[in-house]
Structures are given as structure tokens and as C-alpha cells.
Amino acid sequence: MVETWGEMPKSQIDEQKIEERITEMIAEHEADADAHQGAGESLESHKAAEVIDHPEKSLVADKYDDFSITPDKLAANKVYLEIDWQTLDTMDIGECLGETFSNMLGQIAIELAASADNYANIHLEFSDINANFTDKNPVFETIFRAEQTTSQEINFGIGIATNPTASFHIVNGNLYARTYAGGANHDTQIQGVDITAYHRYTIKHISGEKTLFLLDGQLAHEETTYFPTGSTPSVMYFNFENNSASIKSIIFLRSIFYQDF
């Protein structure tokens, strides 16, 4: 039976008004540390959420206990390679013509002499591990800029030549997201990028689904049709070609590769 206000018991001595009691009950609820934890309520749903979203840069250093972030949460559970260009001794310098490498701690500058068809390439390989697009989710990242925007081709990323490939490809001053799949290159232009300024170039391959191309942490292209499969021994590849009778130069800073074991 539905109770009506007139039939409900009333106190003859309590002078508190309804509005006052409502305010009081709200305050009691807000002070209750166990509120909203029941099934289907907000805190329970928050704790069970697959992704908990917070404003960008809202997790600051003093929220982490010392040594609470263990190596397995960083890179220890991945096949991981980071190069700072201090030495080229362990790198595979491919066939080159008219090139000058100027490497120092933290960067490498590659200069091609003033003649068309000069070129240079560097690629890095593990002794017994390939970059595996099929099921290991490889990731590549570098910081890069070019000195010129004409008569040149530049390619850097994962894979080489006709192997499965995901790379950034530059023709003159135009930037493209490139994949090699199904026996052909597939290029998608990324508009509005000044290649003469430093940018962070990232490739994230999600095996069996797509390849993501990011500029400075922002998604620039998502390739869901022509994403690569298979594997390639070249986990990092840097290629530079001069197509004119003038000097061309490019610079790479820190470069990394990692994938699942």
C-alpha cells in the first residue's frame, strides 16, 4: 500500500522543517565514506572500469611511492632497443654514396653531397629476433628534422625494402604514412607538418588490427586496411636519398624500438 503524507506518523515535539532535514541528510551522505559502493553505483562502476580517465598530466610525481613503478611496468617485459647515436659500431651501414655521418651523444646528422643519386641507409637488427607484425605489436619512435624540403626522399621506421614495413616516408617536403603489405607500398599523406622542425614520430602496430602513425603523441593516420603482417629482420631503418645537385642534410635524435616477447 502506498503511504500518504497525511497518514504517516508525525512528531509532536520535533520542530525541524522538511527542508532542514533534507539538507542534514545530504550532509550525512556526503560524509559517508562507504556511499556509492553498492552494486551498480558510481564508485563500484569506477573501480570496475577497464579504463579510468583523468585529465592530461593530472598524475604527478608525489602520487607515486619511491620504487613503486617496477621495471616490468617500463620496458623489462618487452624486447627493447634504444639508441642515442653515440656510436655506429653495432649498426648495419648499408651501401651508401656521397654520405657523411656526424654522430655524437644524442643525435646523428646525415649529409649527402651535392650530386643527384647520392644516398645513405642505416638499419639495426637483433641477432635472432625479428620485428614481428603478426603477433608482437612492434613500436618505433624517433625525433627527426630535415634541413631542406626539396629534391629528396627520406624513409624511417620498421622494416626495409620489400619486407613487411611500417614507416614515415618523405618526398621533398611532403610527409606520408607508408606500409608495405600485399606486395606493394601504400602511402597516405599527412598534411600540415613542417619537416624542418623537430617532431616526435611514432609508429604503433596493433597486430591483426591496424597500424597507428602519431606526430608528437597525436594520431595522424590509422591504417586499418593495408597494415603489414609477417616479420622483418630490420627493427629500425633509416634511408636518405638526394635527387639534386645540392647538399641535403637530416638529423635524428633518440630512437627506440620495442615489441612483445
PLY file of the C-alpha trace (Angstrom):
ply
format ascii 1.0
element vertex 261
property float x
property float y
property float z
element edge 260
property int vertex1
property int vertex2
end_header
0.00 0.00 0.00
1.26 3.47 -0.85
1.54 5.68 2.21
0.29 9.21 2.01
1.72 12.15 3.88
-1.44 12.64 5.89
-1.42 9.05 7.19
2.28 8.95 8.17
3.19 9.34 11.88
4.38 12.78 12.91
6.41 14.00 15.85
4.68 16.37 18.22
7.98 17.66 19.65
10.41 17.85 16.67
10.34 21.35 15.22
12.76 20.60 12.37
11.45 21.55 8.97
11.47 19.19 5.97
13.96 21.37 4.08
16.30 21.38 7.09
16.15 17.59 7.37
16.88 17.19 3.65
19.96 19.42 3.99
21.06 17.43 7.03
20.66 14.09 5.24
22.64 15.31 2.23
25.49 16.35 4.53
25.40 12.94 6.26
25.52 11.22 2.88
28.49 13.28 1.68
30.37 12.42 4.88
29.72 8.68 4.46
32.96 7.08 3.19
31.08 3.97 2.13
28.49 5.75 -0.03
28.03 4.74 -3.69
29.93 1.44 -3.35
26.96 -0.82 -3.87
26.39 -2.89 -6.99
25.77 -0.65 -9.97
26.60 2.53 -8.05
29.17 5.07 -9.20
32.25 4.09 -7.13
31.74 0.41 -7.80
31.46 1.12 -11.54
34.53 3.39 -11.39
36.66 0.67 -9.80
35.47 -1.92 -12.30
36.04 0.25 -15.38
38.57 -1.06 -17.93
39.89 2.48 -18.46
39.83 5.14 -15.74
40.12 8.53 -17.38
41.73 11.57 -15.76
42.74 14.98 -17.10
46.02 15.05 -19.03
49.10 15.38 -16.77
46.97 15.01 -13.64
49.06 12.16 -12.16
52.04 13.98 -10.65
55.25 12.64 -9.12
54.27 12.91 -5.46
51.42 10.41 -6.06
53.92 7.58 -6.62
55.77 5.93 -3.76
59.54 5.59 -4.30
60.35 2.49 -6.38
56.64 1.71 -6.79
56.95 1.63 -10.60
58.95 -1.53 -11.19
61.00 -2.29 -14.33
58.38 -4.71 -15.66
55.99 -1.75 -15.95
58.54 0.12 -18.05
60.50 -1.95 -20.57
61.68 -5.15 -18.88
58.75 -7.18 -20.23
59.49 -6.18 -23.83
62.12 -6.73 -26.48
63.52 -3.21 -26.23
66.16 -1.22 -28.10
67.07 2.43 -27.58
69.86 4.17 -29.47
71.41 7.53 -28.67
73.77 7.54 -31.69
76.96 7.79 -29.61
78.50 5.07 -31.78
77.70 3.44 -35.12
79.82 0.36 -34.43
76.90 -2.00 -33.79
74.75 -0.70 -36.64
74.49 -2.04 -40.15
75.56 0.74 -42.50
74.19 -0.30 -45.87
75.51 0.65 -49.29
76.00 4.42 -49.41
77.22 7.03 -51.88
78.36 10.59 -51.12
77.34 10.39 -47.46
78.81 11.93 -44.29
77.70 10.68 -40.87
78.25 13.09 -37.99
77.18 11.30 -34.83
77.53 12.44 -31.24
75.83 11.68 -27.97
72.11 12.06 -28.55
71.98 12.63 -32.31
73.19 11.79 -35.79
73.35 14.15 -38.76
73.43 12.61 -42.23
74.66 14.79 -45.07
74.58 13.88 -48.76
76.99 15.60 -51.12
75.79 17.89 -53.91
75.09 15.26 -56.53
71.90 13.57 -57.65
71.51 9.92 -56.68
73.67 10.12 -53.56
72.15 8.06 -50.78
72.70 6.60 -47.31
70.98 3.98 -45.19
71.29 2.54 -41.72
69.39 -0.38 -40.29
69.51 -2.19 -36.97
68.91 -5.87 -36.33
68.86 -8.16 -33.32
70.94 -11.30 -33.69
67.96 -13.69 -33.53
64.77 -11.62 -33.13
62.79 -10.09 -35.99
60.30 -7.26 -35.87
57.10 -9.29 -35.83
53.97 -7.61 -37.18
51.86 -10.75 -36.94
51.53 -11.06 -33.16
54.17 -8.99 -31.28
52.78 -5.41 -31.59
56.02 -3.62 -32.57
56.51 0.09 -31.82
59.02 2.55 -33.31
59.73 6.13 -32.31
62.27 8.79 -33.22
62.73 12.55 -33.12
63.63 13.98 -36.52
64.02 17.04 -38.67
65.26 17.81 -42.18
67.32 20.80 -43.29
65.71 21.04 -46.74
62.29 20.42 -48.31
63.10 19.80 -51.98
64.55 17.05 -54.20
64.93 14.36 -51.56
63.39 11.13 -50.31
63.56 10.03 -46.68
62.21 6.88 -45.10
62.40 5.72 -41.47
60.56 3.18 -39.40
60.27 -0.62 -39.08
61.31 -2.86 -41.96
63.28 -2.44 -45.14
62.57 -2.63 -48.90
60.11 -5.42 -49.77
59.89 -6.84 -46.25
56.76 -6.05 -44.23
57.16 -2.36 -43.47
55.62 0.48 -41.48
57.42 3.79 -41.90
57.27 7.53 -42.35
58.08 8.46 -45.93
59.04 11.96 -47.08
59.15 13.15 -50.68
60.62 16.64 -50.95
58.80 18.28 -48.01
55.67 16.12 -48.01
55.11 13.56 -45.27
53.37 10.21 -45.77
52.41 7.26 -43.61
53.68 4.19 -45.50
53.01 0.50 -45.15
54.21 -2.36 -47.31
51.52 -5.03 -47.50
50.17 -7.32 -50.18
53.27 -6.87 -52.32
53.03 -3.07 -52.64
53.66 0.20 -50.82
50.62 2.10 -49.57
51.10 5.80 -48.84
48.74 8.24 -47.12
49.76 11.89 -46.96
49.87 13.60 -43.57
49.11 17.27 -44.12
50.44 20.36 -42.36
53.75 19.08 -40.96
56.87 21.24 -41.10
59.60 18.65 -41.53
62.33 21.25 -40.84
61.19 21.46 -37.20
61.78 18.69 -34.68
58.80 16.38 -34.22
58.33 13.07 -32.44
57.39 10.38 -34.97
55.77 7.22 -33.57
54.51 4.03 -35.22
52.37 1.68 -33.10
51.34 -1.55 -34.74
48.44 -3.45 -33.18
48.83 -6.94 -34.58
45.95 -8.18 -36.68
44.06 -4.88 -36.40
45.81 -1.72 -37.55
48.93 0.45 -37.69
48.88 3.86 -36.00
51.06 6.80 -37.05
51.45 9.56 -34.45
53.03 13.02 -34.57
54.04 14.48 -31.19
51.74 11.99 -29.48
48.70 12.84 -31.61
47.15 10.38 -34.06
47.99 11.41 -37.65
46.84 8.30 -39.55
45.21 4.97 -38.72
45.81 2.24 -41.29
43.19 -0.49 -40.95
43.29 -1.94 -44.47
46.89 -2.24 -45.63
48.63 -2.95 -42.34
51.68 -5.25 -42.53
51.85 -8.87 -41.40
54.78 -11.24 -41.11
58.24 -10.32 -39.86
61.37 -8.43 -40.90
64.93 -8.57 -39.53
65.28 -4.78 -39.66
63.77 -3.42 -36.44
64.82 0.14 -37.34
65.56 1.54 -40.77
66.75 4.99 -41.85
67.10 5.80 -45.56
68.03 9.11 -47.22
68.30 9.91 -50.95
69.42 13.09 -52.73
67.74 13.88 -56.03
69.53 17.13 -56.90
72.93 18.78 -57.31
72.77 20.44 -53.87
73.72 19.32 -50.37
70.97 17.66 -48.29
71.01 17.08 -44.52
68.79 15.41 -41.93
69.07 14.85 -38.16
67.76 12.06 -35.93
67.71 12.21 -32.14
66.86 9.39 -29.70
65.29 6.40 -31.45
63.58 3.38 -29.89
62.00 0.06 -30.85
60.12 -2.42 -28.72
57.69 -5.29 -29.07
56.22 -8.14 -27.01
58.37 -11.15 -26.19
0 1
1 2
2 3
3 4
4 5
5 6
6 7
7 8
8 9
9 10
10 11
11 12
12 13
13 14
14 15
15 16
16 17
17 18
18 19
19 20
20 21
21 22
22 23
23 24
24 25
25 26
26 27
27 28
28 29
29 30
30 31
31 32
32 33
33 34
34 35
35 36
36 37
37 38
38 39
39 40
40 41
41 42
42 43
43 44
44 45
45 46
46 47
47 48
48 49
49 50
50 51
51 52
52 53
53 54
54 55
55 56
56 57
57 58
58 59
59 60
60 61
61 62
62 63
63 64
64 65
65 66
66 67
67 68
68 69
69 70
70 71
71 72
72 73
73 74
74 75
75 76
76 77
77 78
78 79
79 80
80 81
81 82
82 83
83 84
84 85
85 86
86 87
87 88
88 89
89 90
90 91
91 92
92 93
93 94
94 95
95 96
96 97
97 98
98 99
99 100
100 101
101 102
102 103
103 104
104 105
105 106
106 107
107 108
108 109
109 110
110 111
111 112
112 113
113 114
114 115
115 116
116 117
117 118
118 119
119 120
120 121
121 122
122 123
123 124
124 125
125 126
126 127
127 128
128 129
129 130
130 131
131 132
132 133
133 134
134 135
135 136
136 137
137 138
138 139
139 140
140 141
141 142
142 143
143 144
144 145
145 146
146 147
147 148
148 149
149 150
150 151
151 152
152 153
153 154
154 155
155 156
156 157
157 158
158 159
159 160
160 161
161 162
162 163
163 164
164 165
165 166
166 167
167 168
168 169
169 170
170 171
171 172
172 173
173 174
174 175
175 176
176 177
177 178
178 179
179 180
180 181
181 182
182 183
183 184
184 185
185 186
186 187
187 188
188 189
189 190
190 191
191 192
192 193
193 194
194 195
195 196
196 197
197 198
198 199
199 200
200 201
201 202
202 203
203 204
204 205
205 206
206 207
207 208
208 209
209 210
210 211
211 212
212 213
213 214
214 215
215 216
216 217
217 218
218 219
219 220
220 221
221 222
222 223
223 224
224 225
225 226
226 227
227 228
228 229
229 230
230 231
231 232
232 233
233 234
234 235
235 236
236 237
237 238
238 239
239 240
240 241
241 242
242 243
243 244
244 245
245 246
246 247
247 248
248 249
249 250
250 251
251 252
252 253
253 254
254 255
255 256
256 257
257 258
258 259
259 260
